[in-house]
């Protein structure tokens, strides 16, 4: 069934701190988060039966987060198309959602699979490596830090970027990251260390 209603609304730039706050609130048992989870479960069940209005509600609650993930793991100009792909795939796979985990968790895993496959199928890496990040560009003001974080992630080698996004922003542990990316526990830890070093070097040059 075509999903013509899935048109991205303006999705503004969120920063790492905002994502961490949302993640911390969810882990702390935020009652608003529990309400959202209940609504997600109801809407997912209805959408799986073909209810487009229920799927629109799911889209409205989760599109910004999926788009943010796509923007951080792909070229920025691919984020819109990747987000569309994720929700089309979610519509096709809703019958497999059993409620064993929160819908947002299920959707994030599905999004990661779509994003990683999309990059593998059309990968033409142009990312700067950690060594190049050591040469910081012109200084900026503190109000640009949120944009700087996104820019810094874009400059990372994709292998490093994947791990730091999954660990520091999405909250996955190293074992989960290893499973998702097909790498060892040690490789995940090493990539996270290198990614953090590169980000500190880049952001330090921007905020001095």
DATA-V944536 format. One record per residue. N is the residue number from 1. RES is the residue in three letters. SS is DSSP state (h for helix, s for strand, l for the rest). PSI is psi in radians with two decimals (none if undefined). NEAR is the number of other C-alpha atoms within 8 Angstrom. Layout:
BEGIN
n->N res->RES ss->SS psi->PSI near->NEAR
n->N res->RES ss->SS psi->PSI near->NEAR
END
This chain:
BEGIN
n->1 res->UNK ss->l psi->2.27 near->2
n->2 res->UNK ss->l psi->2.57 near->3
n->3 res->UNK ss->l psi->1.13 near->6
n->4 res->UNK ss->l psi->-0.42 near->5
n->5 res->UNK ss->l psi->-0.24 near->5
n->6 res->UNK ss->l psi->1.41 near->9
n->7 res->UNK ss->l psi->2.15 near->6
n->8 res->UNK ss->l psi->2.25 near->8
n->9 res->UNK ss->l psi->2.88 near->4
n->10 res->UNK ss->l psi->2.29 near->4
n->11 res->UNK ss->l psi->0.30 near->7
n->12 res->UNK ss->l psi->2.93 near->4
n->13 res->UNK ss->l psi->2.13 near->7
n->14 res->UNK ss->l psi->2.80 near->8
n->15 res->UNK ss->l psi->3.02 near->10
n->16 res->UNK ss->h psi->-0.70 near->9
n->17 res->UNK ss->h psi->-0.72 near->6
n->18 res->UNK ss->h psi->-0.79 near->8
n->19 res->UNK ss->h psi->-0.71 near->11
n->20 res->UNK ss->h psi->-0.65 near->11
n->21 res->UNK ss->h psi->-0.72 near->8
n->22 res->UNK ss->h psi->-0.71 near->8
n->23 res->UNK ss->h psi->-0.75 near->10
n->24 res->UNK ss->h psi->-0.70 near->8
n->25 res->UNK ss->h psi->-0.70 near->10
n->26 res->UNK ss->h psi->-0.75 near->9
n->27 res->UNK ss->h psi->-0.46 near->7
n->28 res->UNK ss->l psi->0.05 near->6
n->29 res->UNK ss->l psi->0.62 near->8
n->30 res->UNK ss->l psi->2.15 near->9
n->31 res->UNK ss->h psi->-0.59 near->6
n->32 res->UNK ss->h psi->-0.64 near->6
n->33 res->UNK ss->h psi->-0.67 near->10
n->34 res->UNK ss->h psi->-0.69 near->9
n->35 res->UNK ss->h psi->-0.76 near->8
n->36 res->UNK ss->h psi->-0.74 near->8
n->37 res->UNK ss->h psi->-0.73 near->11
n->38 res->UNK ss->h psi->-0.76 near->8
n->39 res->UNK ss->h psi->-0.70 near->8
n->40 res->UNK ss->h psi->-0.78 near->12
n->41 res->UNK ss->h psi->-0.76 near->11
n->42 res->UNK ss->h psi->-0.82 near->8
n->43 res->UNK ss->h psi->-0.62 near->12
n->44 res->UNK ss->h psi->-0.72 near->14
n->45 res->UNK ss->h psi->-0.73 near->9
n->46 res->UNK ss->h psi->-0.72 near->11
n->47 res->UNK ss->h psi->-0.63 near->14
n->48 res->UNK ss->h psi->-0.40 near->10
n->49 res->UNK ss->l psi->0.09 near->6
n->50 res->UNK ss->l psi->0.18 near->6
n->51 res->UNK ss->l psi->1.82 near->9
n->52 res->UNK ss->h psi->-0.58 near->7
n->53 res->UNK ss->h psi->-0.69 near->7
n->54 res->UNK ss->h psi->-0.67 near->11
n->55 res->UNK ss->h psi->-0.62 near->13
n->56 res->UNK ss->h psi->-0.67 near->10
n->57 res->UNK ss->h psi->-0.72 near->9
n->58 res->UNK ss->h psi->-0.76 near->11
n->59 res->UNK ss->h psi->-0.79 near->10
n->60 res->UNK ss->h psi->-0.61 near->7
n->61 res->UNK ss->h psi->-0.44 near->7
n->62 res->UNK ss->h psi->-0.12 near->9
n->63 res->UNK ss->h psi->-0.71 near->10
n->64 res->UNK ss->h psi->-0.76 near->8
n->65 res->UNK ss->h psi->-0.76 near->7
n->66 res->UNK ss->h psi->-0.74 near->12
n->67 res->UNK ss->h psi->-0.70 near->13
n->68 res->UNK ss->h psi->-0.76 near->11
n->69 res->UNK ss->h psi->-0.79 near->9
n->70 res->UNK ss->h psi->-0.72 near->14
n->71 res->UNK ss->h psi->-0.60 near->12
n->72 res->UNK ss->h psi->-0.41 near->13
n->73 res->UNK ss->h psi->-0.19 near->12
n->74 res->UNK ss->l psi->3.11 near->11
n->75 res->UNK ss->l psi->2.49 near->9
n->76 res->UNK ss->h psi->-0.61 near->8
n->77 res->UNK ss->h psi->-0.08 near->6
n->78 res->UNK ss->h psi->-0.13 near->10
n->79 res->UNK ss->h psi->-0.71 near->13
n->80 res->UNK ss->h psi->-0.87 near->9
n->81 res->UNK ss->h psi->-0.67 near->7
n->82 res->UNK ss->h psi->-0.69 near->13
n->83 res->UNK ss->h psi->-0.73 near->13
n->84 res->UNK ss->h psi->-0.78 near->11
n->85 res->UNK ss->h psi->-0.72 near->9
n->86 res->UNK ss->h psi->-0.80 near->13
n->87 res->UNK ss->h psi->-0.53 near->10
n->88 res->UNK ss->h psi->-0.75 near->9
n->89 res->UNK ss->h psi->-0.69 near->9
n->90 res->UNK ss->h psi->-0.75 near->10
n->91 res->UNK ss->h psi->-0.74 near->10
n->92 res->UNK ss->h psi->-0.51 near->7
n->93 res->UNK ss->h psi->0.06 near->8
n->94 res->UNK ss->h psi->-0.51 near->11
n->95 res->UNK ss->h psi->-0.30 near->7
n->96 res->UNK ss->h psi->-0.16 near->5
n->97 res->UNK ss->l psi->2.06 near->10
n->98 res->UNK ss->l psi->-0.08 near->6
n->99 res->UNK ss->l psi->0.17 near->7
n->100 res->UNK ss->l psi->-0.49 near->5
n->101 res->UNK ss->l psi->2.91 near->7
n->102 res->UNK ss->l psi->2.60 near->10
n->103 res->UNK ss->h psi->-0.68 near->12
n->104 res->UNK ss->h psi->-0.65 near->9
n->105 res->UNK ss->h psi->-0.81 near->8
n->106 res->UNK ss->h psi->-0.77 near->10
n->107 res->UNK ss->h psi->-0.67 near->9
n->108 res->UNK ss->h psi->-0.75 near->9
n->109 res->UNK ss->h psi->-0.73 near->8
n->110 res->UNK ss->h psi->-0.73 near->11
n->111 res->UNK ss->h psi->-0.74 near->11
n->112 res->UNK ss->h psi->-0.75 near->8
n->113 res->UNK ss->h psi->-0.75 near->8
n->114 res->UNK ss->h psi->-0.79 near->11
n->115 res->UNK ss->h psi->-0.79 near->13
n->116 res->UNK ss->h psi->-0.70 near->8
n->117 res->UNK ss->h psi->-0.70 near->8
n->118 res->UNK ss->h psi->-0.73 near->10
n->119 res->UNK ss->h psi->-0.68 near->9
n->120 res->UNK ss->h psi->-0.65 near->7
n->121 res->UNK ss->h psi->-0.55 near->6
n->122 res->UNK ss->l psi->0.49 near->6
n->123 res->UNK ss->l psi->2.11 near->7
n->124 res->UNK ss->l psi->1.32 near->4
n->125 res->UNK ss->l psi->2.31 near->5
n->126 res->UNK ss->l psi->0.23 near->4
n->127 res->UNK ss->l psi->2.58 near->9
n->128 res->UNK ss->l psi->2.50 near->10
n->129 res->UNK ss->l psi->3.07 near->9
n->130 res->UNK ss->h psi->-0.65 near->11
n->131 res->UNK ss->h psi->-0.66 near->8
n->132 res->UNK ss->h psi->-0.56 near->7
n->133 res->UNK ss->h psi->-0.39 near->14
n->134 res->UNK ss->l psi->-0.15 near->9
n->135 res->UNK ss->l psi->1.54 near->7
n->136 res->UNK ss->l psi->2.53 near->11
n->137 res->UNK ss->l psi->-2.89 near->6
n->138 res->UNK ss->l psi->2.67 near->6
n->139 res->UNK ss->l psi->2.62 near->8
n->140 res->UNK ss->l psi->3.02 near->7
n->141 res->UNK ss->l psi->2.90 near->8
n->142 res->UNK ss->h psi->-0.50 near->6
n->143 res->UNK ss->h psi->-0.25 near->5
n->144 res->UNK ss->h psi->0.08 near->8
n->145 res->UNK ss->h psi->-0.72 near->11
n->146 res->UNK ss->h psi->-0.78 near->11
n->147 res->UNK ss->h psi->-0.61 near->9
n->148 res->UNK ss->h psi->-0.67 near->10
n->149 res->UNK ss->h psi->-0.82 near->12
n->150 res->UNK ss->h psi->-0.76 near->10
n->151 res->UNK ss->h psi->-0.71 near->8
n->152 res->UNK ss->h psi->-0.75 near->11
n->153 res->UNK ss->h psi->-0.69 near->10
n->154 res->UNK ss->h psi->-0.48 near->12
n->155 res->UNK ss->h psi->-0.23 near->10
n->156 res->UNK ss->l psi->2.62 near->15
n->157 res->UNK ss->l psi->2.39 near->10
n->158 res->UNK ss->h psi->-0.64 near->9
n->159 res->UNK ss->h psi->-0.64 near->7
n->160 res->UNK ss->h psi->-0.72 near->12
n->161 res->UNK ss->h psi->-0.74 near->14
n->162 res->UNK ss->h psi->-0.82 near->9
n->163 res->UNK ss->h psi->-0.77 near->13
n->164 res->UNK ss->h psi->-0.62 near->13
n->165 res->UNK ss->h psi->-0.82 near->12
n->166 res->UNK ss->h psi->-0.70 near->11
n->167 res->UNK ss->h psi->-0.93 near->13
n->168 res->UNK ss->h psi->-0.41 near->9
n->169 res->UNK ss->h psi->-0.81 near->10
n->170 res->UNK ss->l psi->-0.27 near->10
n->171 res->UNK ss->l psi->0.30 near->8
n->172 res->UNK ss->l psi->2.58 near->9
n->173 res->UNK ss->l psi->2.94 near->7
n->174 res->UNK ss->h psi->-0.61 near->10
n->175 res->UNK ss->h psi->-0.75 near->8
n->176 res->UNK ss->h psi->-0.73 near->8
n->177 res->UNK ss->h psi->-0.72 near->15
n->178 res->UNK ss->h psi->-0.74 near->12
n->179 res->UNK ss->h psi->-0.76 near->8
n->180 res->UNK ss->h psi->-0.69 near->6
n->181 res->UNK ss->h psi->-0.13 near->6
n->182 res->UNK ss->l psi->0.68 near->7
n->183 res->UNK ss->l psi->2.91 near->9
n->184 res->UNK ss->l psi->2.86 near->8
n->185 res->UNK ss->h psi->-0.79 near->9
n->186 res->UNK ss->h psi->-0.69 near->6
n->187 res->UNK ss->h psi->-0.68 near->8
n->188 res->UNK ss->h psi->-0.78 near->13
n->189 res->UNK ss->h psi->-0.72 near->9
n->190 res->UNK ss->h psi->-0.72 near->8
n->191 res->UNK ss->h psi->-0.63 near->12
n->192 res->UNK ss->h psi->-0.76 near->12
n->193 res->UNK ss->h psi->-0.83 near->8
n->194 res->UNK ss->h psi->-0.69 near->10
n->195 res->UNK ss->h psi->-0.77 near->14
n->196 res->UNK ss->h psi->-0.70 near->9
n->197 res->UNK ss->h psi->-0.75 near->8
n->198 res->UNK ss->h psi->-0.73 near->13
n->199 res->UNK ss->h psi->-0.73 near->12
n->200 res->UNK ss->h psi->-0.72 near->8
n->201 res->UNK ss->h psi->-0.77 near->11
n->202 res->UNK ss->h psi->-0.88 near->13
n->203 res->UNK ss->h psi->-0.57 near->13
n->204 res->UNK ss->h psi->-0.68 near->9
n->205 res->UNK ss->h psi->-0.44 near->11
n->206 res->UNK ss->h psi->-0.40 near->14
n->207 res->UNK ss->h psi->0.02 near->10
n->208 res->UNK ss->l psi->none near->5
END
